[in-house]
Amino acid sequence: MIRRRLHVGDSARRRRVVKEAVENAGYKQLTIQKGIQLVIMQGEEPNRSYNLDQMLNGAPFGLLRIGRRDIGVKNQIEVLDDHALFISRHHATIEKQQNNTWYIRDGQWLNKTNVASWVRSTNGTYLNGKEVDDRGAQLHI
């Protein structure tokens, strides 16, 4: 990967560098859409995007569950992962708080044997190369 130092005020250059990196990685050009987008960058569905604001139907807060597509498990964001199995069935939760702050947390609330508890994913969740725990990490948007 090419690393270049970009200054805060250099937005035109930043867009060019990002576009070049995306094209060099073999990803198709993404169109800019309104709202917060989650884009699958690798795996069996590269470039698949999810509009998180639309998925919450414009609510001021809410939760979105992420997990591997699997019969018997209901996630709002179902990721196709039949080969590598890097995505757990109950992988992560994205949370939007009332102050429009977004968090990602490893795992999901599960009701096992009639007791609801937070269960971490089998494979772990990472944000910018750092493991995210059940307390979560803020997504800087």
Phi, psi and chi 1 to 4 in degrees:
 res  aa     phi    psi   chi1   chi2   chi3   chi4
   1 MET       -  140.7  170.2  176.4 -103.5      -
   2 ILE   -87.4  128.2  -60.9  171.5      -      -
   3 ARG  -111.3  127.8  -63.7 -170.5 -173.0  -92.6
   4 ARG  -131.6  144.3  -63.8 -179.5 -177.7  159.0
   5 ARG   -84.7  126.3  174.9  170.9  -91.2 -157.4
   6 LEU  -118.8  139.2  -63.0  174.9      -      -
   7 HIS   -89.6  154.1  -61.2  -75.1      -      -
   8 VAL   -54.1  -41.8  174.6      -      -      -
   9 GLY   -83.8    3.2      -      -      -      -
  10 ASP   -98.7   59.3 -163.0   -1.6      -      -
  11 SER   -68.5  -36.3   61.4      -      -      -
  12 ALA   -64.3  -43.8      -      -      -      -
  13 ARG   -66.0  -39.5 -177.2  167.4  176.5 -128.1
  14 ARG   -58.9  -45.6 -176.2 -178.0  -45.2  -83.3
  15 ARG   -61.7  -40.9  -76.4 -168.0  -61.9  -85.5
  16 ARG   -63.9  -43.5  -79.4 -165.8  -46.3  -86.8
  17 VAL   -65.4  -43.0  169.1      -      -      -
  18 VAL   -64.6  -44.8  168.6      -      -      -
  19 LYS   -60.7  -43.7 -179.3 -179.8  177.0 -173.4
  20 GLU   -62.6  -43.5  177.6 -175.7  -48.2      -
  21 ALA   -64.6  -41.2      -      -      -      -
  22 VAL   -65.2  -44.8  167.4      -      -      -
  23 GLU   -65.8  -40.5  -70.8  171.1   -4.9      -
  24 ASN   -65.7  -28.3  -71.7  -19.0      -      -
  25 ALA   -80.3   -5.5      -      -      -      -
  26 GLY    89.7   11.3      -      -      -      -
  27 TYR   -88.6  145.1  -59.4  115.3      -      -
  28 LYS   -72.3  158.8   68.4  178.4 -176.2  178.9
  29 GLN   -69.5  132.7 -176.7  173.7   -9.0      -
  30 LEU   -93.8  144.1  -59.7  173.7      -      -
  31 THR   -88.2  146.0   57.0      -      -      -
  32 ILE   -76.4  128.2  -57.5  -61.6      -      -
  33 GLN  -124.0  154.6  -62.1  179.2    8.3      -
  34 LYS   -73.5  138.7 -176.5  178.4  179.6 -179.3
  35 GLY   103.0  176.1      -      -      -      -
  36 ILE   -83.3  125.9  -54.0  -58.6      -      -
  37 GLN  -114.1  137.1  -59.7  -72.3  -40.7      -
  38 LEU  -106.2  123.4  170.9   68.7      -      -
  39 VAL  -118.2  127.4  179.4      -      -      -
  40 ILE   -76.7  119.8  -54.2  -62.7      -      -
  41 MET   -94.6  -29.4  -60.5  -62.2  -69.0      -
  42 GLN  -135.6  174.1  -61.5  175.4   -7.8      -
  43 GLY    99.6 -153.7      -      -      -      -
  44 GLU   -83.5  -12.5  -62.6  172.7   38.3      -
  45 GLU  -132.3   58.4  -63.1  179.1  -66.3      -
  46 PRO   -61.1  142.7   21.8  -30.0      -      -
  47 ASN    76.1    2.6  -60.3  -43.2      -      -
  48 ARG   -70.3  133.9  179.2  161.9 -175.7 -164.1
  49 SER  -123.2  152.7   66.2      -      -      -
  50 TYR  -128.4  126.2  -60.5   87.5      -      -
  51 ASN   -87.5  103.0 -173.9  -47.0      -      -
  52 LEU   -65.3  -37.1  -57.0 -178.1      -      -
  53 ASP   -61.6  -44.8  -73.2  -41.8      -      -
  54 GLN   -65.1  -38.1  -75.0 -179.9   -7.2      -
  55 MET   -65.0  -27.3  -66.1  179.3   80.1      -
  56 LEU   -90.1    5.2  -70.4  175.0      -      -
  57 ASN    53.4   38.0  -64.5  -41.6      -      -
  58 GLY    73.5    9.0      -      -      -      -
  59 ALA   -65.4  148.2      -      -      -      -
  60 PRO   -71.2  -15.8   24.6  -31.9      -      -
  61 PHE  -155.4  164.3   60.4   92.3      -      -
  62 GLY   164.7  176.5      -      -      -      -
  63 LEU  -123.8  142.8  -61.2  173.3      -      -
  64 LEU  -127.5  125.9  -64.7  169.3      -      -
  65 ARG   -92.9  137.4  -66.8 -178.0  -49.0  -88.4
  66 ILE  -117.3  135.7  -57.9  171.4      -      -
  67 GLY  -168.7  169.4      -      -      -      -
  68 ARG   -66.7  139.5 -177.1  175.0   70.5 -122.6
  69 ARG   -62.8  121.1 -168.8  174.8  -58.8  160.2
  70 ASP  -155.1  138.7 -169.7  -82.7      -      -
  71 ILE   -63.8  133.9  -64.3  173.7      -      -
  72 GLY    92.0   -6.2      -      -      -      -
  73 VAL  -119.9  129.4  176.9      -      -      -
  74 LYS  -111.7  109.1 -178.2   62.0 -179.1  149.3
  75 ASN  -117.4  146.3  -68.6  -61.2      -      -
  76 GLN   -68.9  -33.9  -72.4   87.7    0.8      -
  77 ILE  -114.3  104.7  -60.8  173.5      -      -
  78 GLU  -102.9  119.2  -65.1 -178.6  -34.1      -
  79 VAL  -101.3  127.0  178.9      -      -      -
  80 LEU   -72.4  119.7  179.9   62.5      -      -
  81 ASP  -151.7   69.6 -175.0   19.6      -      -
  82 ASP   -86.4  -17.9  -69.8  -23.5      -      -
  83 HIS  -104.5  -56.5  -58.9  -66.3      -      -
  84 ALA   -81.6  -31.0      -      -      -      -
  85 LEU    57.4   42.1  -58.7  179.7      -      -
  86 PHE   -81.1  -22.9  -71.2  125.0      -      -
  87 ILE   -96.3  125.9  -54.9  -65.1      -      -
  88 SER   -76.3  160.8  -55.7      -      -      -
  89 ARG   -65.1  -35.4  -68.7  179.4  -57.2  141.4
  90 HIS  -118.3   71.5  -56.1  -76.9      -      -
  91 HIS   -80.1  -56.3 -165.2   81.1      -      -
  92 ALA  -154.7  168.6      -      -      -      -
  93 THR  -131.1  132.1  -57.4      -      -      -
  94 ILE  -103.6  131.4  -67.3  179.4      -      -
  95 GLU  -123.4  130.1  174.9 -176.1  -17.8      -
  96 LYS  -107.1  123.5  178.6 -176.5  179.1 -174.8
  97 GLN   -94.2  166.7  -63.6 -175.5  -10.4      -
  98 GLN   -60.7  -25.6  -73.0 -175.7  -23.5      -
  99 ASN   -87.1   16.8   61.2   -0.2      -      -
 100 ASN    65.7   27.8 -155.0   31.5      -      -
 101 THR   -96.1  135.7  -57.2      -      -      -
 102 TRP  -110.8  140.8  -67.7   79.0      -      -
 103 TYR  -131.0  152.6  -72.3   88.1      -      -
 104 ILE  -120.3  135.7 -174.4  164.5      -      -
 105 ARG  -126.8  143.0  -58.3  178.6 -165.1  -78.4
 106 ASP   -76.4  127.3 -179.2   57.6      -      -
 107 GLY    96.0 -172.2      -      -      -      -
 108 GLN  -150.8  161.7  -62.7  177.1   -1.8      -
 109 TRP   -74.0  127.7  -80.3  103.4      -      -
 110 LEU  -128.8  146.7  -63.9  178.2      -      -
 111 ASN  -105.6   96.6 -171.1   -4.7      -      -
 112 LYS  -110.1  129.6  -68.2 -171.9  174.0 -173.8
 113 THR    50.2   45.8   63.1      -      -      -
 114 ASN    61.3   22.3  -64.1  -35.7      -      -
 115 VAL  -127.3  117.5  176.7      -      -      -
 116 ALA   -81.1  130.7      -      -      -      -
 117 SER  -152.7  160.0   62.7      -      -      -
 118 TRP   -80.4  128.0 -169.1  -91.9      -      -
 119 VAL  -121.1  124.5  177.9      -      -      -
 120 ARG   -74.0  156.0  -64.6 -156.5   47.8 -163.3
 121 SER   -70.1  159.2   71.9      -      -      -
 122 THR   -68.9  -38.5  -57.8      -      -      -
 123 ASN   -99.6   -9.1  -60.7  -45.9      -      -
 124 GLY    83.3  155.6      -      -      -      -
 125 THR  -121.9  136.5  -59.6      -      -      -
 126 TYR  -126.8  141.3  -64.9   83.6      -      -
 127 LEU  -129.7  118.9  176.9   64.4      -      -
 128 ASN    53.5   39.7  -61.6  -33.0      -      -
 129 GLY    81.2    0.3      -      -      -      -
 130 LYS  -112.8  137.8  -65.3 -178.8 -179.0  175.7
 131 GLU   -68.8  136.9 -171.5  167.8   10.6      -
 132 VAL  -101.0  135.0  175.3      -      -      -
 133 ASP  -101.3 -167.8   61.1   17.5      -      -
 134 ASP   -73.8  -13.1   56.0  -18.6      -      -
 135 ARG   -76.6  -24.5  -68.8  172.9  -64.7  174.6
 136 GLY    92.4  173.7      -      -      -      -
 137 ALA  -138.4  138.3      -      -      -      -
 138 GLN   -72.2  136.2 -175.2  175.2   -8.1      -
 139 LEU   -91.1  119.1  -60.4  173.8      -      -
 140 HIS   -88.7  110.8  -62.7  -80.3      -      -
 141 ILE  -113.4      -  -58.3  170.6      -      -
